[in-house]
Amino acid sequence: MPRTTPFIGIPDGEAIALVCSNWGQQRNPCWYYNLKKHPPAELAFITALGDSYAATYVANDVTDNDEYERLWQKACDVYIGYPKYRLRAANRRILSMSMTPEAV
């Protein structure tokens, strides 16, 4: 069953990075497990100019530490709440996923 979840997507070239912060709670968000089980997902976008479009992307965990930190910094540049979420999460590493466009 399709689900709709609003995100702050972090543009990264053709990919979109998603931060699995769950507002800094001790558990990963449920949507993370949905994407793990069903990696293809339709992302719908609204641009700063008000244009909208949708495309299918495929979710992958960001496992490389350097890549993770690079994307984490980009995320913090986009949304100032992420550092607070990291403090709140304490013992949980806030995961990231990279959504890459599905090959046509």
C-alpha positions in Angstrom: 0.0 0.0 0.0 1.5 3.4 -1.0 2.2 5.8 1.8 2.9 9.6 1.7 5.5 11.1 3.9 6.8 14.7 3.7 10.6 15.0 3.8 13.3 17.6 3.7 15.2 16.3 0.7 18.8 17.3 0.4 19.8 17.7 -3.3 23.0 15.9 -4.1 23.6 16.0 -7.9 20.9 13.8 -9.4 20.3 12.1 -6.0 18.3 13.2 -3.1 19.6 12.5 0.4 17.1 11.7 3.2 18.1 12.0 6.9 16.5 9.3 9.1 16.4 11.5 12.1 12.9 10.8 13.5 13.3 14.2 15.3 16.1 12.7 17.4 14.1 9.9 18.9 15.8 6.6 19.9 14.3 4.7 17.0 14.6 5.0 13.3 11.5 6.3 11.5 9.1 3.7 10.2 9.5 5.0 6.6 13.2 3.9 6.8 12.1 0.2 7.1 9.5 0.6 4.4 12.2 1.9 2.0 14.6 -0.9 3.0 11.9 -3.4 2.1 10.7 -1.6 -1.0 13.6 0.6 -2.3 11.8 2.0 -5.4 9.6 5.0 -4.4 8.0 7.9 -6.2 9.3 11.3 -5.0 7.1 14.3 -5.7 8.8 17.7 -5.7 7.7 21.3 -5.4 10.4 23.7 -6.6 11.1 27.2 -5.1 9.3 28.6 -8.2 6.2 26.5 -7.4 6.7 24.0 -10.2 6.0 20.4 -9.3 7.0 17.0 -10.7 7.4 13.4 -9.7 9.8 10.6 -10.5 10.8 7.2 -9.3 13.9 6.9 -7.2 15.6 3.9 -5.6 16.7 4.1 -1.9 20.1 3.0 -0.7 21.7 3.2 2.7 24.7 5.6 3.0 27.3 3.3 4.6 30.6 5.0 3.7 31.6 7.2 6.6 33.1 10.0 4.5 30.0 10.1 2.3 27.8 10.0 5.4 29.6 13.0 6.9 29.5 14.9 3.6 25.8 14.4 3.4 25.2 15.2 7.0 26.9 18.5 6.6 24.8 19.3 3.5 21.7 18.4 5.6 22.8 20.7 8.4 23.3 23.5 5.9 19.7 23.0 4.7 18.0 22.5 8.1 19.3 23.9 11.4 17.4 21.3 13.5 19.6 18.3 12.5 22.5 19.0 15.0 19.9 19.1 17.8 18.4 15.8 16.6 21.9 14.2 16.7 22.3 15.3 20.3 18.8 14.0 21.2 19.5 10.7 19.5 22.5 10.2 21.8 23.5 6.6 21.3 21.7 6.1 18.0 23.5 6.9 14.7 21.1 8.9 12.6 21.1 7.0 9.3 21.0 8.5 5.9 19.6 7.2 2.6 20.4 8.3 -0.9 17.6 8.3 -3.4 18.9 7.8 -6.9 16.8 8.2 -10.0 15.5 4.9 -11.4 17.1 4.0 -14.7 14.6 4.2 -17.5 
